Amino acid sequence: MSRNLPAIPLAIPNIGAGEAKNLQACVDTNFVSSVGPFVTEFEERVAALSGSSAGVAMGAGTQALHMALRATDIGPGDLVILPSFTFIASANAISHSGATPWLMDIDPASWTLDPETVRTALKTHTEMRGGTLRHKASGMRVAAMIPVYTLGTPADMDALGSIASEYGLVIIADAAAAIGVDYRGQPIGPKAHMTCYSFNGNKTITCGGGGMVVGDDPMLMKRVRHLSTTARVSPNYEHDMVGYNYRMTNVQAAIGCAQLDRLNDFLAVKRRIRARYNDAFSGQTGVGVFPQPEDRESACWFSGLVLEDDALPPVNDVCARLKEHNIEARPFWMPVHMQAPYAQAIREACPVTEGVWQRILTLPCSTSLSPADQERVIAAVEAALS
Ligand SMILES: *Cc1c(COP(=O)(O)O)cnc(C)c1O
């Protein structure tokens, strides 16, 4: 019988009249491809809300990370510090650039890269050789770190920033799902050399698919733009590097611009959804809520629970029970070091990551989720856990 209730998906786009109007403008003006006014508008608006001077839009968040790495000459022989608890795309972007991830653990209070782990690892496992910071065991150059803004919560960028300047590392922020948040009252852009967003369908705002690099360094941003647009130097099919065809189209940006008009509303809804789940479950023994450090805002990209008590059913069983109610729930990221392509990766111990990942249950959190549907989810979760 519950199967007949309307489906409640996990996280779906919220597309409306504004998006339709902008898409119609693309059709009316014939600007559907990689040139067009929406691309420029989207870049300028996302850069401005990040507190950055420039943005370069591309086809995916993974491409944005890849181009940020390439623009800083990170490639073969380089190690890039990355939390193991992230979406595999962060590690893949490092691999695409030819570099190698150095995986580390997260802070349990934020699920973001733990500065103490990073500092200890750098102290213990690196040395300066001929003016270059090297990982002792592998001999590789330690070039950069990519803090991930897990669930839309910025990492501890003050601490990571001072470690990065002490060791001369580039910081590229994977802010895939963190658009619109501040870090200690300031926009996030200037907290890293470059900050990368995703506009995939399940993110807070979407372009259908898309990504962007924002930053302040004009030389770096120029390189990102050049590399991501086939490294063209003249209209006469002349190119000076092996570039990439990663440019966002005007159709994608048309959706993105309309979504930006609604960003503050979406963030308010995401936070309301998170607060309601927290309120419903925080009293329950053995059930934890998603971390929310006091000093940081979160975009509350996803919401859900942590099934801390071993007496509770496993996450996959709860998902199966919810499916019987036509409700979509899912586990969250499997750590990078547990994935086949990265099983041999250089890494530090990851006890926090390993302890938490299998206990995370993500629950429906689309911006179109009605309060009544959220109550249906809460009742079904309560039943599944009892
Ligand atoms: C979504 C996401 C990405 C990848 O973005 P795509 O647009 O899907 O390529 C990278 N990192 C994190 C943390 C993400 O959540």
PDBQT file of the ligand as one rigid body, heavy atoms in Angstrom, charges set to zero:
ROOT
HETATM    1  C1  LIG A 401      29.853  16.701  -6.984  1.00  0.00    +0.000 C 
HETATM    2  C2  LIG A 401      31.245  16.695  -6.477  1.00  0.00    +0.000 A 
HETATM    3  C3  LIG A 401      32.356  16.746  -7.353  1.00  0.00    +0.000 A 
HETATM    4  C4  LIG A 401      32.262  16.581  -8.845  1.00  0.00    +0.000 C 
HETATM    5  O1  LIG A 401      31.496  17.449  -9.528  1.00  0.00    +0.000 OA
HETATM    6  P1  LIG A 401      30.914  17.015 -10.970  1.00  0.00    +0.000 P 
HETATM    7  O2  LIG A 401      30.241  18.270 -11.421  1.00  0.00    +0.000 OA
HETATM    8  O3  LIG A 401      29.970  15.892 -10.737  1.00  0.00    +0.000 OA
HETATM    9  O4  LIG A 401      32.068  16.638 -11.833  1.00  0.00    +0.000 OA
HETATM   10  C5  LIG A 401      33.631  16.840  -6.809  1.00  0.00    +0.000 A 
HETATM   11  N1  LIG A 401      33.819  16.874  -5.477  1.00  0.00    +0.000 NA
HETATM   12  C6  LIG A 401      32.801  16.811  -4.609  1.00  0.00    +0.000 A 
HETATM   13  C7  LIG A 401      33.089  16.884  -3.150  1.00  0.00    +0.000 C 
HETATM   14  C8  LIG A 401      31.481  16.695  -5.070  1.00  0.00    +0.000 A 
HETATM   15  O5  LIG A 401      30.484  16.608  -4.188  1.00  0.00    +0.000 OA
ENDROOT
TORSDOF 0
